[in-house]
């Protein structure tokens, strides 16, 4: 039987076509399939429309050996994945008595009384399909073979989907996989533009490609950070990981301290680990970021080990009253200036009794820019002992983007201060 080597993923749900809901299941599925050597070649998001989803299935079955669908297996009228795949494969849809009985027992065991008739929809199975146990929910998955191709239907809730994917990867998918694992690593970089990162790494690309196993590189830009994605396909998982480890080491050596993470950690995690390692505590004073710096720092579990105090002194009077910034200093230089952010950082450090003080002040927009200080002007300062680090930035983008980039700059300045890097 032909090995499975190319996959397509369908994220099902009209809510995924709105700004309020993001598909994360496909990222997890892709990661797990790659470890089996199955390359994901297409991903789509499809609404809760049976005919549209059926057409999507037919199209993807022409492009891939394996089609994985996430979502649309619930009991309501808008859960149409089962009907759509049956239509696409031209198979009858009938109730599986074993699934129906398991659903009834599930309701009874949970003290929910008699199962509503609507839940019988979850027992409908296309001809030839094999049910997949869902230990954490009511909707079973389905494994459907169509010639040498395979369709896998999975529920949408991640807590149900992930263990089911693990069981598939350890079982039937591993048996059918091509057997050449694809492994990936990400190096995160800040303080450089995408083109600068590419220029620095260009001499390494050919070297990486020419090795056995080879390493491929892709650069992706995001606000305040650049990501270098490295991948390798090798005869064994260990061989691919070893090749990536060498490439990562070479990339980090070329990029220096601008490379802040090669192990999946976010910038705030890296800074938190440095503070713990050096047994230092930090205090934060914010203006234009409105608490985003401390919000990111406290997103890291255990941040109470190093975060002492944080304040948002948005008004000039608050900078004076809370942080002790002289009003004359603000009048002379403006709230968005190097002298003021240094005074803010020193004020919060003294108030908290912390070793590290960090402050940020800027013009996030869309209004407020003046000659010499346009919208996007941001000053940050970080203090440790007698050392003072400051930076001025001119960020582009809307208010939200300026705020995020300012928070990134402030956290990164603390990182560089702790590392002693230029």
N, C-alpha and C positions, 0 to 999 in steps of 0.2 A: 504494500500500500504506500502511496506517495506520502513522504513526510510533510508535515505542516511547516511552512517557512514564511508565509506572508499572511498578515492578519489585518482585519479592518474592525473598527470599533464604532458602535452606534450608541450614543447617549440619548435615551428616549425621555421625552417630557417637555410639554409646552412651556413649563416654568423655566427650563434651561435656555429658552430663547428670550428671556427677559433680563434686565440689568441686575435683578436682585438675587439671582441664583446662578452659581458657577458649577460647571461639571468638573469634579475632581476624581471621579471613579476611573475615567479613562487613563489618567496619569498613573494610577496604581496598577491597572491592568497592563498598561504598556511596560512598566518596569518589570513586572513578573514574567510577561511573555518574552521580553528581551533576554532574560536569564536562561531561557530555554533555547535561544537562538531563533525565536520567531520575531520577525521584523514587522512592526506596525507601519503599514503604508498609507492608510487612510483613516481619518476620524471624522465623523459627522454628528451633528446634533439634529434630531428629528422631533417634531411636535407630535401630539397625541392624535394623529390622523391615520386611520388604518390604511387607506389607499396610498398615501404618501410614504408611509413607513414600509409598505409592501414593495413599492418601487425602489426604495433605498436598499432593501435587502437584495433584490434582484440585481441591482447595479453592483453592489459590493461583492456578491458571490461570483461575479465575472472578474473581479480584480484580486481576490484573496482566497487563500486556502481555508482560512478560519475567519468567521465573523462572530464577534462577541457583542451582544446587546446588553445594555445596562438600563433597567427600569421598565415600567409599564406592565408589571406582572401582578398588580394589585387586583382587588375585587370589583372596582367601580367601572362605569361605562367608558371612562377615558383611558383605561388600562387595556390597550389594544395590541400589545406586542405579540401575544399568542395568535390572535386572528391574522395579524399582518404576515407573520412567517408562514402560517398555513396557506394563506392566499398566494404568497410568493412562490412556495414550493408546490402549489396545487395539491395539497393534502387535506384530507378530512380532519375535522377537529371534534374529538369525542371526550366524554368525561372518563377519567381514570378512577375506578371505584376505590382503589387503595388510597389515593391522594384525598378523595372526598372524605373517607372514613378518618384519615389522620387529621384532617381539618376539624371534623366534629369532635374528635377526642381532645384536640388542642383547646377548643373553646370550653369543653367540659372541665378539663384539668385546671383551667385558669378561673373557674367559677363564673364564666360569662354566659352560662345558660345555653340555650339552643342556638346553633350556628345559623346566622341569617342566610337565606337562600342565595343572596348575592355572592357569598363567598364560594359557591360552587363553581364560579367562573375560574377560580384558581386551580381547579382540578381538570380543566379542559386541556387536552394534549393533542398535538398534531400526530398523525399516524407515523409510527416508527420512532417517535421521540422517547428518550430515556430520562426519567425524572432525576434531578439532583437534589439531595437533601439540603434543607435550609434549617439548621439547628437554632437559628436566632429569629426566625420570622415565620409567617404563615405561607408565604409564596415560594413553592419549590422552583428551582431552576430547571432548565431542560437542555439536554444534549441531543442534537439532531444531526444525523449524517445524511448528506446529499451527494451521493457518488463518493468521490474522494475528498469532498469538502465537508467541513463541520461548522455548524451553527450552535453557539452556546448562548442561552438566554439566562440572564442573571437579574435578581431584584435590584432596585435602585439604592436603598439605604446602605451606606458604607459598612455599618456594623454587621449587616447580613452578607453583603457582597464579598468582603475581604476573606473571611474564612472559607467561603465557597471557592474563591479563586485559588487559595492555598491548596485546598484539596484537589482541585483540577491540575494544578501545576505539579503536585507530588504524584499524581496518578495518571489519568488518561491523556492529558496533554503532554506529559513527559514521554509517554510511550509513543506518541505520534510526532513529536517535535523533530526538527532537523538535526538537533544535537550539537550545534555550534554556537555556544553562548555569545550574546552581545552584551558587553558590560560598559558602563558609563561612569564618568566622574565629572564634577563641575568645580572649576576654580573661579572664585568670585574676586573681582577687582574693583577698586574705587580710586578716585583721584586721577583717572585718565579717561580720554575719549575712546570710543570704539576704534577709530582709525589708528590711534596711538598704540593701543594694545595689539592690533593686527600688525602694525609695522614692527613692533618689538619681537613678535613671535614668528614672523614670516620665515626667518632662517631655519626655524625648527620644523616647519610643516613638512618639507620634503624628507627630512630625516625620519620623522614619525611614520610617514607613509611607506618608506622603503624598508622598514623593519618587519620582522616576522615574529609575532603577529603585528600587523600594521595598526596605526592609531590615526583616526580621523578627527578633525577639529572644526568646530563651528563657534563663531562669536555672536552673542546676543546682547543687545543693549537694553538696559532698563534704567529708570530714574535713579541717579546717584550711584549706579553700579553697572559693571560689565560682567557678563558670564562667559567663560570659556568652557564649552561642552566638548569633552573628549570621549571617544568611544573606540572599542576594539572588539573584533570578533575572532575568537581563538578556539583551538580544539578543546580546551578545557577552561573552566571558569577561573582556575588559579592562574593559567597562562595569560588570560586577558587582563586580570587584575594586576599581575606583575608588570605587564607592558604599560598599563595606565599609570602605575605608581612611578615608573621611570619618567614618563612624559610629564606627569604632574610636577615632579621634582625639578625638571628642566624648565618648565613654564614658570614656576614660583621663583627659581633662581634668576630668570631673565626679568621678571616683573618686580622683584624686590618686595619691599614692604607695601607696595600698592596691591599685592595679592593678599587678601585678608582671610580667605577661607578656601581650603581644598578638601574639607571633610563634611560638607553639608551645613555647617554652622552659619547662621546669619551674623551680621555685623554686631548686633547687640549681645549675642551669645559670646562672640569672641572677646568683646570688651569685658563682659561679666567674668569670664574665665581668667582674664589677665588681672582683674581687680582681686579676685579670690586668691590667685597664685601669689600676688604681692602683698596680700593682706591689707588692702587699702579700701577706704570707703569714699563714696562720691556724693556730692550734692549738686543739684541742678537748678539753674534759674533760667526761665524762658520768657520770651515776649512773643515774637511773631509765630512761633510754632504752637503756642497755646496748650502746652502739656504733651505734645507728641513725642518729645525726646524721652521723658520719663515713662510715658505709656509704652514705648518700645522696650525700654530697659526692664520694666516690670512684666512684660510679656514672657520673660525668661523665668522659668521656675527656680526658686531659691534666690531671687534677686535681693531679698532682705539681708543677705549676707554682706552686701556691699553698697546698697543704696540707703542713704541716711535721710535726706530731706530734699524736697522739690517744691518750687513755687512758680506760679505764673504771674509775673509783675507786668501786666499789659500796659497800664497807665504809667506815665512818667512819675506821678506822685507816689505810686506804689513802689517804683524802683528806689525812690528816696526813702520812703517810710519803712519799707520792709528790708531792703538790702543796704541802705545807707549810702546810696549813690548820691554824691553832692548835686544839688539842683543846678549849681553853677556849671558843673561839668556837662550836664545835659544841655543847658542853654548854649554853651560855647561850641560843643561838638555835635549835638543832636543825639537822640536816643539810639539811632543806628550809626554807631561809630566804634572804632577800636577802644578808645578810652572808656566808654560807657560799658561795653561788654566785659572788659577787664575788671572794672569796678563791680559789676554784677557778679562775676565769678568769684571775686574775692569776698564780696559781701555774703554770698550764700555759703561759701566755705567756712567763714568765721562763724556764721550763725549756727551751722550744723556741727562745727568742730570736726569736719571731715578733712581728709588729706587732699582730696581732689575736688576742685570746683570747676564747673563748666557752665557757660552762659551763651545764649543766642538771642540776637535782636535783628530785625529786618523789616522789609516792606514787601508783604506777600501779595498786595494788589487786590483787586484790579486798579484801585486808586491809591494815592498817597505818594507817588513818585515826585521828586523835585529835581531840578538841574543838579547834576553831579551825583544824585542818588536815585536812579530810576527804580521802577518796580522790579523786584527780584534782587535788590541789593541786600545782602545778609552779612553780618559780622558774627563770628564765633570766637570764643576764648576758652582755654582750658589751663588750669593752674595745678602744679604739683610742687610742693616745697618752694624753692625760690625761682622755679622755671615757669615761664609764661609763654603759651603758644596762642597765636591769633591768626585768623584768616579772614579775608574779605572775598565774597563771591558775588557774581552777577548771574543769577539763575534765570532761565527762560521757562515759560509755561504759565498755566493758570494758578490760582491761589493755592489749590490743593497740592499741585506739583511743586510749587516753590516751598511750601511748608515741609513736604516730605524730604526734598533735597537738603533743606536747611537742617532737618533732624539728622539726616545721614552725615552731613558735614560735621555737625557737633559731636556725634558719637565717634566718628572716625578721627577727629582731632584728639579725643581722649585716647584712642588706641595708639596713635602715633606718639603721643606724649609718654604713654606707658612703655612703649617699645624703645623710646629714645631715638626714633628715626627722624630724618629731616622733614 
